[in-house]
Amino acid sequence: MSAVNLQECVHRACLLEATSRKPGNVHPGASFEHVDYRDFVASAEAIAPVLAQTASVGVGQSILEAVTATRQVCQKNTNLGIILLLAPLTAVPQSVPLLHGIPFVLSRLTQQDAECVFEAIRLAQPRGLGSAESEDVSTTSPTGTLIEVMSLAADRDAIARQYVSDFDTVIGRAVSILLSPGQFEGDWEQAIIHLHLNLLAIDGDTDIARKCGAAAARECQQRAKAVLQAGWPMDGRLQFREFDSWLRAHGSQRNPGTTADLVTAGVFSILRDQQVPMPSLEDIRARAEKNKTAQL
């Protein structure tokens, strides 16, 4: 495998995800009371050069530096989940495919990595974080390695689950869906929305479950299934718009943010492993301009 530009892969993956008109998420034509598309663009530019150095800096330190860089350009939590997912992936040696390299990276995570991540989470101030009986990031310091800490949250947080499953959802399921014949190269936005819907239909969204409860998470899952069963994207446009409206009915409360983070990591994975051509910045910017007013 030839070397890739990691900074470019991180930057493009973030922009591609944010530009796509996924239901319930921020994009050029939709914002929330506290954040809009410009915040995600600025955040992508801030973290790309930081995460490109993870292999030499270390996963935990890279996560902390990326959150710090984000806070310098955006006083909102736009990308904590993205950073937590991309840092281990960017630590894999560039000559090694992610599928083969991520177990080694995860096996070497330390308590110092966990300490950096705890500090990063406190700095990012994610909404609806809640509390935990042990290893509560808001009040304590970690007593174990980053993998050990993540394992305690894996049953309720899809990002933590990646750390204890060798990134199975990202490198396995998300990559497979994105690489469906003709999907990404034919229309990257449609492929990204299709991935988003599929992940919601399969697993729901743990961010919604945490903020709104299990019943809302199940309804989100069922509504995503209904869109796909209606035949989206060829059909099912009405179901898609109704789903989007339901997700936005209470501001950002039902924003499926964790799923968007997993989507970003999936897009990064196929760009980093050179499984699809890299979309140009010109193409992304043109799509962003169109998506300010265009409706799916």
N, C-alpha and C positions, 0 to 999 in steps of 0.2 A: 504494500500500500504506500503510495507516495504521500509526502507530507501535505497537510492542509493548513490553511490559515485559521487557527482556532478563534482568533478575535473576530474574524469575518463570520465564521460559523455561528458564534454566540449572537452577534449583532443581528444577522439575518434571521435566525430562528426566532428571536424576540420580536422583530418587526413583522415577520410573516404571521405569527400568531396574533399579535395585537391588531393587525390590519384586517384580518379575516372577520367577517360579520357573524360570529358565533352567538348563538342564543344566550342571553343573560350576561354577556361580558361587555366590557368597554371595547369600542372600535371607532373608526373615524366618524361614524354617524350616530354614536351613542355614548353617553357619559353617565357618571353618577354624581351625586352632590359633592363628593370630595375628590374626584379624580377624573381625568379625561385622557384622550388618546395622546396628547402631547406629553403628558407625564410618563407614559410608557415608552415613547420615543426617546426622551431624555434619559430615562433609566437604562434603556438598552445601550445607549452610547456610553454611559458611565461604567457599566459592569463588564463590557466586552474586553477591554484591555486588562482588567484585573483577573478575570477568570481564565484568560489565555495563559496566565503565569502559574496556574494552580500546581502543575507538576513540580515546579521548583519551590513554591512557597508553602505548599501543604493545603489540604482540604479545609480544615477548620479556619486557618488564618485567611485563606482566600475568601471564604464565606464572610468573615468579619469585615475584610477590606472591601468586598463588593457591596455589602450593606452600607458601610460608611460612605462609599463613593455615591451610592444612590441618595443618601440623606443630604449630600452636598448639592444635589441638583433638584431634589424633589422631597419635600417634607411630608411624604405619604408613603405607606407601604404598598408599593406597586409590584414588587418582585421577590419577596423573601422566599416564597416557594420555588420560584424559578432558580434562584441562586442555590438553594439547598439541593436541588436536583442536578444542576449543571456542574457544580464544583467537582463531585466525584467523577463525572463523565469527562471533564476536561483534564483530570489528573491521569487518565489512562495514556500510556506512551503512544505517540502518534503512529508508530509502526504496527500497533496491535489493534485489531477490531474491538469495538466496545464490548461485544458479547464475551470475548475471551479475556479482556483486560479488567473489567469492572470487579470481578470477585477478588482479584489480588489487591486492588486499591482499597476496597472495603475492609479486607482482612487486616490492613495495616493502620486503620484509624485508631486513635488513642484517646485517653482522657483529656489531653490538652486540646485535641480537636473538639471534644464535647464542650470544654470550657469556652472556646472561641465561639462555638455555635450558640451557647446560652447567652453570651454577651451580644452576639449579633441579633438574636431574637428580641432581647430587651431593647436594643437600639431601634429595631424596625417597628416595634410597637404594633404588632398585628391585631386587627379588630377581632373580637370574639374568641380570644385565645383560651379563656377559661382557666381551670386549675387542675392539678393532678395530685393523687395521694402521695406519690413518690417522685423524686427528680422533677419537682415543680420549677420550671424555668424562671418563673416570675419571682421566686423567693429563695431559691437555693442554688448551690453550685453542684455540678455533676459529680457523682461518686464512681462512675464507670466510664468505659470507652464510649465513643459516639455510637457505635453499633448497639451496645448494651442499653444506652439511653433510648435510642430509636425503637428498640424492640418493645419497650414499655408502652409506646404510643401506637404501635403498628396496627392494633385492632381497631383504632378509631381515626387514624390519619393515613391517607394514601401515600403521602410523601415519606413519612417514617417507614411505611411498609416497603418502599423501594430499597431502603438500606438493608433490610433483612431478607430480601428476596432476590438479590443480585439484579435489581432494577427490572424485574420481570414484566411489569406493565409497560414500561417505557421501551426497553430493547426488544421485548417479545411482542406483546399485543399491539402497541402503538406503531411500531415500525412495520409490522406485518400489514396493518390496515392502510398505512400511508403508501406502502409499496404495492397495493392492489394494481393489477395491470392498467396502465394508462392514467391512473388517478392523479398523482402529483404533477407529472410532466404535462398532463393535459390541462389542468386548472388547479394550481396549488391552493387557491382559496377554497374551492369546493372540496378538495381532499382534506384540508384542515378542518372544515366544518363537519365533514363526514366522520372524521376521527373523533371529534368532540362529541357528536351525537352518540356514536358507538360506545365510547367510554362511559358516558352518562347512562346509557341503556343497560350496560353490563354491570356497572358497579355503583351507580349513583354518584353523589359528590359528598365527600366527608366534610367539606367546608359548610355546605348547607345543613348537613346533619348536626354539626357542632353548634351552628348559630340558630337553627330553626327547629331542630328535632328530627327524630327518625321518620315521622309521618310525612313531613315535607320532603325529606330525601327520597322516600319511596315514591311519592307522587312525581317528583322530578324524573326519576328513573322510568316510571310508566309513561310519562308524557314524551320522553325521548324515544322510547320504543314505538310509541304511536306514530311519531313523525317518520321513523324509518319504515314501519310497516305500511304506511300510506304511500311509500314509494319515492321518498325524497332521494335525490334532487329532481327527478323527472316529474314527480307528483308530490303531493303532501305539502304544498306551499302554505295552505291555510293552517294546517296543523303546526307547521314551523312557526308561523307568525303568532299563533295563539300560545305556543310554548314560550316564545320570547317574551310576550306580554305578561304571561304568568310569572316568569322569572323576575321581571322588572317591576312587578306590582307594588312591592314594598321597598323601593330604592335598591340598595345593594345587598339586602338581607339574604336574598336567594341567589346571589351571584355565584355561579359554580366556579369559583376561583381556583380550587385545587385541580380540577379537571383541566382548566386552561394551562396551569403550570405543567401538568403531565404532557399536554399537547406540545408545549414549547420544547420540552425535553425530547419528545419523539422526533420533532422536526430537526432539532439539533443533531440527533443521532444519525439520521439519514444524510444530512449535509456533511457531517464530520467523517462518516465512513464512505463518503463519495458514492452513495447509492442513487442519487439523483443530481441533475445539474443545479448549480447554485442560481436561484433567481436574482436578477440584477436589481440594484437599488432603484434604477429608473423605473423598472416594472412595478416594484413595491410602491414607490411614491405615486405613480400614475393610478394604481389601484386604490391607494388611500384617498386620493382626490376624488375619484369616482364614488367611493364608498361613503363619502360625506352625505350624499343624497340618495344613492341608489338603494333600492329595496329588494331583498331576495323574494 
